[in-house]
Amino acid sequence: MKSSHREVQEGELVTRDEYNDGYTHEALHTTHVLMETFGQHVVDTRCADEFPDVKNAADKAHQALFDLYQLIGSKFKD
């Protein structure tokens, strides 16, 4: 049985799943959007192609977003 906590919201008693109250999903989704946007508008651009230091820094940042995405995803329970 999943544990849950209760909170009062606008005078009503609301039961929420203790683990996933929507914030984890939102963080996962937002990280994905950032990864896609960053990839298209920074990593895969002429600027990154022309300047190896920019490409290197962009690749590191993109990898960090990917690692964050995986970390957040690992927080979801079966």
trRosetta pair geometry for C-beta under 8 A, 3 or more apart (Angstrom, degrees):
i j d omega theta_ij theta_ji phi_ij phi_ji
2 17 6.3 -19 146 -139 142 93
2 18 7.2 -173 164 27 94 96
2 19 7.2 -88 -159 4 117 115
3 18 5.1 -10 101 8 86 145
4 15 5.4 44 143 -177 141 96
4 16 6.4 169 -164 82 101 38
4 17 5.7 -69 -109 -114 98 34
4 18 5.3 -159 -120 -29 35 87
5 15 7.9 169 88 -148 30 62
5 16 6.6 -20 66 63 74 86
5 18 5.2 90 -7 -93 92 93
6 13 6.0 -8 -172 -170 119 95
6 14 7.0 151 -158 77 67 45
6 15 5.5 -37 -102 -99 80 67
6 16 7.7 143 -111 19 31 73
7 14 5.7 -26 69 65 78 95
7 16 6.5 -5 18 9 109 118
8 11 7.0 15 -180 -102 102 12
8 12 7.2 153 -156 73 63 33
8 13 6.2 -39 -102 -98 68 54
8 14 7.3 134 -124 17 18 85
9 12 5.8 -32 71 63 74 85
9 14 4.7 3 18 -2 119 135
16 21 4.8 32 169 -113 132 101
17 20 5.2 -1 97 56 128 70
17 21 6.4 -168 67 -73 74 59
18 21 7.8 -25 -154 -48 14 99
19 24 7.6 -24 151 -5 73 150
19 77 5.7 -47 -175 12 164 123
20 23 7.9 -158 -156 44 53 65
20 24 5.2 -80 -123 38 83 125
20 25 6.7 68 -166 -27 112 98
20 76 7.0 36 -79 -121 132 75
20 77 7.8 -142 -29 28 112 90
21 24 7.8 102 41 2 56 88
22 25 5.7 -59 -155 41 44 111
22 26 6.0 44 151 -22 74 108
23 26 5.5 -55 -145 38 33 113
23 27 6.2 35 156 -21 67 104
24 27 5.8 -52 -147 35 31 110
24 28 6.4 31 153 -19 63 106
24 72 6.5 167 -165 -174 78 93
24 75 5.6 -135 -143 100 131 125
24 76 6.6 156 138 -75 137 77
25 28 5.7 -56 -148 37 31 112
25 29 6.1 28 156 -17 67 109
26 29 5.8 -55 -143 40 29 109
26 30 6.1 27 159 -18 65 110
27 30 5.9 -56 -142 39 27 109
27 31 6.3 29 157 -20 62 108
27 72 5.1 -149 114 -139 110 143
28 31 5.9 -58 -150 35 26 110
28 32 6.6 28 152 -19 62 106
28 69 6.7 88 -147 -147 68 70
28 72 4.7 -172 -84 123 78 127
28 73 5.9 100 -125 -73 122 69
28 76 7.9 8 -59 -42 153 118
29 32 5.7 -55 -153 34 32 113
29 33 6.5 31 152 -18 66 104
30 33 5.6 -51 -148 35 34 112
30 34 6.3 35 153 -18 65 106
31 34 5.6 -54 -148 38 32 113
31 35 6.3 37 152 -24 65 104
31 65 6.1 171 -170 -170 88 85
31 68 5.4 -146 -139 109 139 108
31 69 4.5 -179 126 -86 128 80
31 72 6.1 157 9 19 152 148
32 35 5.6 -52 -148 32 31 114
32 36 6.5 27 156 -15 64 106
32 69 6.1 98 -71 -124 67 127
33 36 6.0 -57 -149 38 30 109
33 37 6.1 25 156 -15 66 112
34 37 5.8 -58 -140 42 29 109
34 38 5.8 27 162 -18 66 112
34 65 5.8 -141 108 -143 108 136
35 38 6.0 -58 -141 40 23 108
35 39 6.1 26 158 -21 61 111
35 62 6.8 94 -144 -154 75 76
35 65 4.6 174 -88 130 85 129
35 66 6.2 97 -124 -72 133 66
35 69 6.2 -15 -42 -47 144 141
36 39 5.8 -56 -148 35 26 113
36 40 6.3 16 160 -11 63 111
37 40 6.1 -63 -147 42 27 104
37 41 5.8 -13 170 13 66 120
38 41 6.6 -72 -127 53 20 88
38 42 5.1 -31 -170 31 64 121
38 43 6.4 61 137 -14 75 102
38 58 7.6 179 168 -163 98 90
38 61 6.8 -124 -179 119 143 110
38 62 5.8 -177 118 -98 121 84
38 65 6.3 142 42 -8 152 163
39 42 7.3 -44 -83 53 8 79
39 43 4.7 -35 -138 40 49 127
39 44 5.9 34 162 -5 68 108
39 62 6.0 91 -82 -131 78 128
40 43 7.7 24 -12 48 16 88
40 44 5.9 -32 -125 51 31 117
41 45 6.6 20 177 -55 29 127
42 45 6.1 -63 -153 4 14 124
42 47 7.7 -57 -150 72 53 121
42 48 6.4 93 157 -50 56 126
42 58 4.9 -167 141 -137 105 124
42 61 7.7 -32 114 78 149 132
42 62 7.7 -171 86 -62 113 108
43 48 5.7 51 -158 -66 27 176
43 55 7.6 81 -147 -140 60 65
43 58 4.8 174 -92 146 65 121
43 59 6.5 101 -127 -79 107 58
43 62 5.2 30 -70 -58 138 149
44 48 7.1 -26 -52 51 8 138
45 48 5.1 98 58 10 77 97
45 49 6.9 -138 103 -3 42 91
46 49 5.3 -57 -145 41 35 114
46 50 5.9 29 159 -18 70 110
47 50 6.1 -61 -144 38 24 104
47 51 6.3 -23 172 22 63 111
47 54 5.7 -84 144 133 89 159
48 51 6.9 -78 -131 57 23 79
48 54 5.2 -131 -109 115 54 103
48 55 4.3 105 -178 -90 83 74
48 58 5.1 -61 -111 34 125 156
49 55 6.9 86 -77 -77 24 124
50 54 7.8 19 71 44 71 132
51 54 3.9 59 92 11 114 114
51 55 6.6 169 90 -14 59 84
52 55 5.4 -53 -143 38 36 114
52 56 6.1 39 156 -23 68 104
53 56 5.6 -48 -144 35 31 113
53 57 6.4 28 157 -13 63 106
54 57 6.0 -58 -147 41 29 106
54 58 6.0 28 155 -19 66 112
55 58 5.7 -58 -142 40 27 111
55 59 6.1 29 157 -22 64 107
56 59 5.9 -54 -146 34 26 111
56 60 6.6 26 154 -18 61 106
57 60 5.7 -55 -151 35 32 112
57 61 6.4 29 153 -16 66 106
58 61 5.7 -55 -147 39 32 110
58 62 6.1 33 154 -20 66 108
59 62 5.6 -54 -143 38 30 112
59 63 6.2 32 155 -20 64 106
60 63 5.7 -53 -147 36 29 112
60 64 6.4 33 152 -22 63 104
61 64 5.5 -51 -150 32 33 114
61 65 6.7 34 151 -18 64 101
62 65 5.7 -51 -154 33 34 111
62 66 6.5 36 148 -19 64 104
63 66 5.4 -52 -149 36 36 114
63 67 6.3 38 151 -20 67 103
64 67 5.6 -50 -146 36 32 112
64 68 6.4 36 152 -20 63 104
65 68 5.5 -52 -148 36 33 113
65 69 6.3 39 151 -23 65 103
66 69 5.5 -51 -150 32 32 116
66 70 6.5 31 152 -16 64 104
67 70 5.7 -53 -150 37 33 111
67 71 6.3 35 151 -21 65 106
68 71 5.5 -54 -147 36 32 114
68 72 6.3 30 156 -16 67 104
69 72 6.1 -55 -147 37 27 107
69 73 6.2 29 153 -19 62 111
70 73 5.5 -56 -146 39 30 115
70 74 6.4 35 154 -26 64 104
71 74 5.8 -53 -153 28 30 113
71 75 7.4 36 148 -28 58 98
72 75 5.8 -50 -166 16 40 117
73 76 6.2 -40 -170 10 47 110
